Amino acid sequence: MKIAITAEKNDLSSPVDTRFGRARGFIIYDVESGETAFVDNNQNLQAAQGAGIQAARNVINTGVGAVITGNVGPKAYSTLSSGNVEMYLVNGGSVEQAIEDYKQGRLSKVSGANVEGHW
C-alpha cells in the first residue's frame, strides 16, 4: 500500500507540513517496496478556495490508501473519505518519523476534520 505524507520539502528528513490542502507537496511512500515519489502541490499554495479538494483529488489519483498530515479541513476530509483514503494526524516531526510511526501502528485514524475550512 502507498501512503502520502504532507511535506515541506522533497526529502524524508523534511518536516511534515502541518497543512493538507496548502502543503508544499506530498511524499508518496510505498510501504511494501520502500520506494518514494514526490507530488508537488504548488498549484494550491495560493488558491483562494478549493485547495483541500484539489489536493485530495491529486493524492487520490496517486493510488494511496492513507494520508498523514498535521491538519485536515472538512472538504479535504470529505473528498479523501469518498476516495476510501484513511487519514492520520501527527503533531510535527519528520516525514521519516511519521512513516515509522504509521508502520508501527502508533498513529490513530481520524474520524473527521480537525480544523475549519480555509485554515
CYANA upper distance limits for C-alpha pairs under 8 A (distance plus 0.5 A):
  1 MET  CA     30 ASP  CA      6.34
  1 MET  CA     31 VAL  CA      6.13
  1 MET  CA     32 GLU  CA      7.09
  1 MET  CA     64 VAL  CA      7.28
  1 MET  CA     65 GLY  CA      6.87
  2 LYS  CA     28 ILE  CA      7.01
  2 LYS  CA     29 TYR  CA      5.92
  2 LYS  CA     30 ASP  CA      4.76
  2 LYS  CA     31 VAL  CA      6.37
  2 LYS  CA     63 GLY  CA      7.42
  2 LYS  CA     64 VAL  CA      5.08
  2 LYS  CA     65 GLY  CA      6.45
  2 LYS  CA     66 ALA  CA      7.59
  3 ILE  CA     28 ILE  CA      6.17
  3 ILE  CA     29 TYR  CA      5.79
  3 ILE  CA     30 ASP  CA      7.00
  3 ILE  CA     31 VAL  CA      7.84
  3 ILE  CA     64 VAL  CA      5.55
  3 ILE  CA     65 GLY  CA      6.40
  3 ILE  CA     66 ALA  CA      5.29
  3 ILE  CA     67 VAL  CA      6.13
  3 ILE  CA     68 ILE  CA      7.95
  4 ALA  CA     26 PHE  CA      6.27
  4 ALA  CA     27 ILE  CA      6.04
  4 ALA  CA     28 ILE  CA      5.00
  4 ALA  CA     29 TYR  CA      6.80
  4 ALA  CA     59 VAL  CA      7.59
  4 ALA  CA     64 VAL  CA      6.94
  4 ALA  CA     66 ALA  CA      6.86
  4 ALA  CA     67 VAL  CA      5.22
  4 ALA  CA     68 ILE  CA      6.71
  5 ILE  CA     16 VAL  CA      7.47
  5 ILE  CA     26 PHE  CA      5.82
  5 ILE  CA     27 ILE  CA      5.73
  5 ILE  CA     28 ILE  CA      7.04
  5 ILE  CA     29 TYR  CA      8.32
  5 ILE  CA     67 VAL  CA      6.28
  5 ILE  CA     68 ILE  CA      5.21
  5 ILE  CA     69 THR  CA      6.46
  5 ILE  CA     95 VAL  CA      7.07
  5 ILE  CA     98 ALA  CA      8.32
  6 THR  CA     16 VAL  CA      6.03
  6 THR  CA     17 ASP  CA      5.55
  6 THR  CA     18 THR  CA      7.85
  6 THR  CA     19 ARG  CA      7.83
  6 THR  CA     20 PHE  CA      6.85
  6 THR  CA     23 ALA  CA      6.42
  6 THR  CA     24 ARG  CA      7.92
  6 THR  CA     25 GLY  CA      6.42
  6 THR  CA     26 PHE  CA      5.08
  6 THR  CA     27 ILE  CA      7.01
  6 THR  CA     67 VAL  CA      8.36
  6 THR  CA     68 ILE  CA      7.06
  6 THR  CA     69 THR  CA      5.82
  6 THR  CA     70 GLY  CA      8.38
  6 THR  CA     95 VAL  CA      8.30
  7 ALA  CA     11 ASP  CA      8.43
  7 ALA  CA     14 SER  CA      6.70
  7 ALA  CA     15 PRO  CA      6.61
  7 ALA  CA     16 VAL  CA      5.16
  7 ALA  CA     17 ASP  CA      5.18
  7 ALA  CA     23 ALA  CA      7.07
  7 ALA  CA     24 ARG  CA      6.72
  7 ALA  CA     25 GLY  CA      5.95
  7 ALA  CA     26 PHE  CA      5.97
  7 ALA  CA     27 ILE  CA      6.90
  7 ALA  CA     95 VAL  CA      7.25
  8 GLU  CA     14 SER  CA      6.53
  8 GLU  CA     15 PRO  CA      6.45
  8 GLU  CA     16 VAL  CA      6.82
  8 GLU  CA     17 ASP  CA      5.69
  8 GLU  CA     23 ALA  CA      7.31
  8 GLU  CA     24 ARG  CA      5.71
  8 GLU  CA     25 GLY  CA      7.07
  9 LYS  CA     14 SER  CA      5.95
  9 LYS  CA     15 PRO  CA      8.08
  9 LYS  CA     24 ARG  CA      7.44
  9 LYS  CA     25 GLY  CA      7.60
 10 ASN  CA     14 SER  CA      7.51
 10 ASN  CA     25 GLY  CA      8.04
 10 ASN  CA     26 PHE  CA      8.42
 10 ASN  CA     27 ILE  CA      7.28
 10 ASN  CA     38 PHE  CA      6.57
 11 ASP  CA     27 ILE  CA      8.28
 11 ASP  CA     95 VAL  CA      8.36
 12 LEU  CA     27 ILE  CA      8.33
 12 LEU  CA     94 SER  CA      7.49
 12 LEU  CA     95 VAL  CA      5.67
 12 LEU  CA     96 GLU  CA      5.51
 13 SER  CA     94 SER  CA      5.97
 13 SER  CA     95 VAL  CA      6.52
 13 SER  CA     96 GLU  CA      6.44
 14 SER  CA     94 SER  CA      5.92
 14 SER  CA     95 VAL  CA      6.33
 14 SER  CA     96 GLU  CA      8.37
 15 PRO  CA     92 GLY  CA      7.38
 15 PRO  CA     93 GLY  CA      6.17
 15 PRO  CA     94 SER  CA      4.74
 15 PRO  CA     95 VAL  CA      6.43
 16 VAL  CA     69 THR  CA      7.14
 16 VAL  CA     70 GLY  CA      7.58
 16 VAL  CA     92 GLY  CA      6.58
 16 VAL  CA     93 GLY  CA      6.62
 16 VAL  CA     94 SER  CA      5.89
 16 VAL  CA     95 VAL  CA      5.79
 16 VAL  CA     98 ALA  CA      8.28
 17 ASP  CA     23 ALA  CA      6.19
 17 ASP  CA     24 ARG  CA      7.74
 17 ASP  CA     69 THR  CA      7.14
 17 ASP  CA     70 GLY  CA      6.97
 17 ASP  CA     92 GLY  CA      8.39
 18 THR  CA     23 ALA  CA      7.80
 18 THR  CA     69 THR  CA      6.51
 18 THR  CA     70 GLY  CA      4.37
 18 THR  CA     71 ASN  CA      6.26
 18 THR  CA     91 ASN  CA      8.24
 18 THR  CA     92 GLY  CA      7.71
 19 ARG  CA     23 ALA  CA      5.62
 19 ARG  CA     69 THR  CA      7.30
 19 ARG  CA     70 GLY  CA      6.40
 19 ARG  CA     71 ASN  CA      5.98
 19 ARG  CA     72 VAL  CA      7.47
 20 PHE  CA     52 GLY  CA      7.11
 20 PHE  CA     55 ALA  CA      7.94
 20 PHE  CA     69 THR  CA      6.68
 20 PHE  CA     70 GLY  CA      7.71
 20 PHE  CA     71 ASN  CA      6.69
 20 PHE  CA     72 VAL  CA      6.20
 20 PHE  CA     73 GLY  CA      8.37
 20 PHE  CA     76 ALA  CA      8.33
 21 GLY  CA     44 ASN  CA      7.31
 21 GLY  CA     45 LEU  CA      8.28
 21 GLY  CA     51 ALA  CA      5.31
 21 GLY  CA     52 GLY  CA      4.30
 21 GLY  CA     53 ILE  CA      7.74
 21 GLY  CA     54 GLN  CA      7.99
 21 GLY  CA     55 ALA  CA      5.82
 21 GLY  CA     56 ALA  CA      7.81
 21 GLY  CA     72 VAL  CA      8.19
 21 GLY  CA     76 ALA  CA      7.61
 22 ARG  CA     41 ASN  CA      7.70
 22 ARG  CA     44 ASN  CA      6.18
 22 ARG  CA     45 LEU  CA      5.27
 22 ARG  CA     46 GLN  CA      8.13
 22 ARG  CA     51 ALA  CA      6.80
 22 ARG  CA     52 GLY  CA      7.68
 22 ARG  CA     55 ALA  CA      8.29
 23 ALA  CA     41 ASN  CA      7.03
 23 ALA  CA     45 LEU  CA      7.47
 24 ARG  CA     40 ASP  CA      7.08
 24 ARG  CA     41 ASN  CA      5.95
 24 ARG  CA     42 ASN  CA      6.73
 24 ARG  CA     45 LEU  CA      7.47
 25 GLY  CA     38 PHE  CA      7.42
 25 GLY  CA     39 VAL  CA      6.05
 25 GLY  CA     40 ASP  CA      4.93
 25 GLY  CA     41 ASN  CA      5.11
 25 GLY  CA     42 ASN  CA      7.72
 26 PHE  CA     38 PHE  CA      6.20
 26 PHE  CA     39 VAL  CA      5.60
 26 PHE  CA     40 ASP  CA      7.05
 26 PHE  CA     41 ASN  CA      7.80
 26 PHE  CA     59 VAL  CA      8.40
 27 ILE  CA     36 THR  CA      7.06
 27 ILE  CA     37 ALA  CA      6.26
 27 ILE  CA     38 PHE  CA      5.14
 27 ILE  CA     39 VAL  CA      6.93
 27 ILE  CA     95 VAL  CA      8.50
 28 ILE  CA     36 THR  CA      5.93
 28 ILE  CA     37 ALA  CA      5.60
 28 ILE  CA     38 PHE  CA      6.52
 28 ILE  CA     39 VAL  CA      7.82
 28 ILE  CA     62 THR  CA      8.47
 28 ILE  CA     64 VAL  CA      8.15
 29 TYR  CA     34 GLY  CA      6.92
 29 TYR  CA     35 GLU  CA      6.42
 29 TYR  CA     36 THR  CA      5.13
 29 TYR  CA     37 ALA  CA      7.29
 30 ASP  CA     34 GLY  CA      5.68
 30 ASP  CA     35 GLU  CA      5.85
 30 ASP  CA     36 THR  CA      6.92
 31 VAL  CA     35 GLU  CA      8.31
 31 VAL  CA    103 LYS  CA      8.41
 41 ASN  CA     45 LEU  CA      7.35
 41 ASN  CA     55 ALA  CA      7.44
 43 GLN  CA     47 ALA  CA      7.74
 44 ASN  CA     51 ALA  CA      5.57
 44 ASN  CA     54 GLN  CA      7.99
 44 ASN  CA     55 ALA  CA      7.62
 45 LEU  CA     51 ALA  CA      8.02
 47 ALA  CA     51 ALA  CA      6.35
 49 GLN  CA    118 HIS  CA      7.60
 50 GLY  CA     54 GLN  CA      6.61
 51 ALA  CA     55 ALA  CA      6.41
 52 GLY  CA     56 ALA  CA      6.46
 52 GLY  CA     73 GLY  CA      7.59
 52 GLY  CA     75 LYS  CA      6.72
 52 GLY  CA     76 ALA  CA      5.02
 53 ILE  CA     57 ARG  CA      6.72
 53 ILE  CA     75 LYS  CA      6.41
 53 ILE  CA     76 ALA  CA      5.49
 53 ILE  CA     79 THR  CA      6.65
 54 GLN  CA     58 ASN  CA      6.72
 55 ALA  CA     59 VAL  CA      6.68
 55 ALA  CA     76 ALA  CA      8.13
 56 ALA  CA     60 ILE  CA      6.58
 56 ALA  CA     76 ALA  CA      6.23
 56 ALA  CA     79 THR  CA      6.64
 56 ALA  CA     80 LEU  CA      6.20
 57 ARG  CA     61 ASN  CA      6.66
 57 ARG  CA     79 THR  CA      7.65
 57 ARG  CA     80 LEU  CA      8.02
 58 ASN  CA     62 THR  CA      7.27
 59 VAL  CA     63 GLY  CA      7.75
 59 VAL  CA     64 VAL  CA      7.32
 60 ILE  CA     64 VAL  CA      6.59
 60 ILE  CA     80 LEU  CA      7.55
 60 ILE  CA     83 GLY  CA      6.85
 60 ILE  CA     85 VAL  CA      7.85
 64 VAL  CA     85 VAL  CA      7.41
 65 GLY  CA     84 ASN  CA      7.47
 65 GLY  CA     85 VAL  CA      5.29
 65 GLY  CA     86 GLU  CA      6.72
 66 ALA  CA     85 VAL  CA      5.46
 66 ALA  CA     86 GLU  CA      4.94
 66 ALA  CA     87 MET  CA      6.12
 66 ALA  CA     88 TYR  CA      8.02
 67 VAL  CA     85 VAL  CA      7.42
 67 VAL  CA     86 GLU  CA      6.73
 67 VAL  CA     87 MET  CA      5.33
 67 VAL  CA     88 TYR  CA      6.64
 68 ILE  CA     87 MET  CA      6.51
 68 ILE  CA     88 TYR  CA      5.29
 68 ILE  CA     89 LEU  CA      6.18
 68 ILE  CA     90 VAL  CA      7.46
 68 ILE  CA     98 ALA  CA      7.78
 69 THR  CA     87 MET  CA      8.26
 69 THR  CA     88 TYR  CA      7.02
 69 THR  CA     89 LEU  CA      5.62
 69 THR  CA     90 VAL  CA      6.53
 70 GLY  CA     89 LEU  CA      5.64
 70 GLY  CA     90 VAL  CA      5.62
 70 GLY  CA     91 ASN  CA      6.35
 70 GLY  CA     92 GLY  CA      7.51
 71 ASN  CA     89 LEU  CA      6.90
 71 ASN  CA    113 ALA  CA      8.18
 71 ASN  CA    114 ASN  CA      6.73
 71 ASN  CA    115 VAL  CA      7.05
 72 VAL  CA     76 ALA  CA      6.83
 72 VAL  CA     77 TYR  CA      6.66
 72 VAL  CA    113 ALA  CA      5.87
 72 VAL  CA    114 ASN  CA      6.47
 72 VAL  CA    115 VAL  CA      6.75
 73 GLY  CA     77 TYR  CA      6.47
 73 GLY  CA    113 ALA  CA      5.42
 73 GLY  CA    114 ASN  CA      6.83
 73 GLY  CA    115 VAL  CA      5.58
 73 GLY  CA    116 GLU  CA      5.98
 73 GLY  CA    117 GLY  CA      5.70
 73 GLY  CA    118 HIS  CA      8.21
 73 GLY  CA    119 TRP  CA      7.85
 74 PRO  CA     78 SER  CA      6.57
 74 PRO  CA    112 GLY  CA      7.82
 74 PRO  CA    113 ALA  CA      5.42
 74 PRO  CA    114 ASN  CA      8.34
 74 PRO  CA    115 VAL  CA      7.81
 74 PRO  CA    116 GLU  CA      7.02
 74 PRO  CA    117 GLY  CA      6.62
 75 LYS  CA     79 THR  CA      6.64
 75 LYS  CA    117 GLY  CA      7.57
 76 ALA  CA     80 LEU  CA      6.49
 77 TYR  CA     81 SER  CA      6.43
 77 TYR  CA    112 GLY  CA      7.11
 77 TYR  CA    113 ALA  CA      6.29
 78 SER  CA     82 SER  CA      6.65
 79 THR  CA     83 GLY  CA      6.90
 80 LEU  CA     84 ASN  CA      6.89
 80 LEU  CA     85 VAL  CA      5.71
 80 LEU  CA     86 GLU  CA      7.89
 80 LEU  CA     87 MET  CA      8.49
 81 SER  CA     85 VAL  CA      6.01
 81 SER  CA     86 GLU  CA      7.38
 86 GLU  CA    109 LYS  CA      7.22
 86 GLU  CA    110 VAL  CA      8.24
 87 MET  CA    109 LYS  CA      6.16
 87 MET  CA    110 VAL  CA      6.24
 88 TYR  CA    107 LEU  CA      6.79
 88 TYR  CA    108 SER  CA      6.47
 88 TYR  CA    109 LYS  CA      5.32
 88 TYR  CA    110 VAL  CA      6.22
 89 LEU  CA    107 LEU  CA      7.78
 89 LEU  CA    108 SER  CA      7.90
 89 LEU  CA    109 LYS  CA      8.02
 89 LEU  CA    110 VAL  CA      7.62
 90 VAL  CA     98 ALA  CA      7.63
 90 VAL  CA    107 LEU  CA      8.07
 93 GLY  CA     97 GLN  CA      6.86
 93 GLY  CA     98 ALA  CA      7.49
 94 SER  CA     98 ALA  CA      6.78
 95 VAL  CA     99 ILE  CA      6.72
 96 GLU  CA    100 GLU  CA      6.82
 97 GLN  CA    101 ASP  CA      6.56
 98 ALA  CA    102 TYR  CA      6.61
 99 ILE  CA    103 LYS  CA      6.67
100 GLU  CA    104 GLN  CA      6.60
101 ASP  CA    105 GLY  CA      6.65
101 ASP  CA    106 ARG  CA      5.50
101 ASP  CA    107 LEU  CA      6.67
102 TYR  CA    106 ARG  CA      6.45
102 TYR  CA    107 LEU  CA      6.14
115 VAL  CA    119 TRP  CA      7.24
